[in-house]
Amino acid sequence: MKRFEKPAGRRETITIDTASPDETFRLGVMIGRSIGAGTALSLEGGLGAGKTLLVKGIVEGMGIKAEVLSPTFILVEEYRGEVPVFHFDLYRLEQFEEVERIGFFDAIDGRNVVIAEWGDRLPEGAVRFDVVVRISMTGESSRRITIEAPAGLAGKLDGGAR
């Protein structure tokens, strides 16, 4: 089993409530502006929670002009920019070896941003994600978004969200 770990540093958890898809998208833009090459993100939440919408914002925040689609059936999308973004959907993968076969671990090489929708489907300890985003539906359009991130990143997002 191939594992990827980064050294643990001081981490913080923040919670941000969004009242609309636009606010969720704008939070994604803030995340995209705050991250760089070598960042691995796990997006977690039920079907329809807004994971792909958040990715659209992240990609835009990184200055990439691309049509962001859910990679549910193709498993991975690549968005080319100054820093490439690999957007994986792990929902349909049933075995750890499948994750290895689609190049997930190869993409985490320090030169890219890697976003894993359903990152919580990986075995515990398989990857130490830099940023873990958990999205809960609190209403038809409202979301509670909990972000666990390195202290500096969490502070940027917390300050910008209020």
Long-range contacts (C-beta under 8 A, 24 or more apart in sequence): 1-96, 1-123, 1-126, 2-100, 2-105, 3-125, 3-126, 3-127, 4-40, 4-105, 4-108, 4-126, 4-127, 4-128, 5-127, 5-128, 6-40, 6-128, 6-130, 8-128, 9-150, 9-151, 10-150, 10-151, 11-148, 11-149, 11-150, 11-151, 11-154, 12-148, 12-149, 12-150, 12-151, 12-154, 12-155, 12-158, 13-146, 13-147, 13-148, 13-154, 14-146, 14-147, 14-149, 14-154, 14-157, 14-158, 14-161, 15-144, 15-145, 15-146, 15-147, 16-144, 16-145, 16-147, 16-157, 16-158, 16-161, 17-138, 17-142, 17-143, 17-144, 17-145, 18-142, 18-143, 18-145, 19-141, 19-142, 20-141, 20-142, 21-50, 21-53, 21-141, 24-50, 24-53, 24-54, 24-57, 24-135, 24-143, 24-145, 25-53, 25-54, 25-56, 25-57, 25-60, 26-57, 27-54, 27-57, 27-145, 27-157, 27-161, 28-53, 28-54, 28-55, 28-56, 28-57, 28-58, 28-59, 28-60, 28-61, 29-57, 29-58, 29-60, 29-61, 30-57, 30-61, 30-156, 30-157, 30-160, 30-161, 31-57, 31-58, 31-61, 31-131, 31-133, 31-147, 31-157, 32-57, 32-58, 32-59, 32-60, 32-61, 32-62, 33-61, 33-62, 34-61, 34-153, 34-156, 34-157, 35-62, 35-113, 35-130, 35-131, 35-153, 36-83, 36-113, 37-83, 37-110, 37-111, 37-112, 37-113, 38-110, 38-111, 38-112, 38-113, 38-130, 39-113, 39-114, 39-130, 39-131, 40-108, 40-113, 40-114, 40-116, 40-127, 40-129, 40-130, 40-131, 41-113, 41-114, 41-115, 41-116, 41-119, 41-129, 41-130, 41-131, 41-132, 41-133, 42-116, 42-119, 42-120, 42-127, 42-129, 42-131, 42-132, 42-133, 43-115, 43-116, 43-117, 43-118, 43-119, 43-133, 43-135, 44-118, 44-119, 44-120, 44-132, 44-133, 44-134, 44-135, 45-134, 45-135, 45-136, 45-137, 46-137, 48-137, 49-135, 49-136, 49-137, 49-143, 50-135, 50-137, 50-143, 51-117, 51-118, 51-135, 52-117, 54-133, 54-135, 54-145, 55-87, 55-115, 55-117, 58-85, 58-113, 58-115, 59-85, 59-87, 62-113, 70-117, 71-117, 75-102, 76-102, 76-103, 76-104, 76-107, 83-111, 83-112, 83-113, 84-111, 84-112, 84-113, 85-112, 85-113, 85-114, 85-115, 86-112, 86-113, 86-114, 86-115, 87-115, 87-117, 88-114, 88-115, 88-116, 88-117, 89-116, 89-117, 89-118, 90-116, 90-117, 90-118, 90-119, 90-121, 90-122, 91-117, 91-118, 91-121, 93-121, 96-122, 96-123, 96-126, 99-126
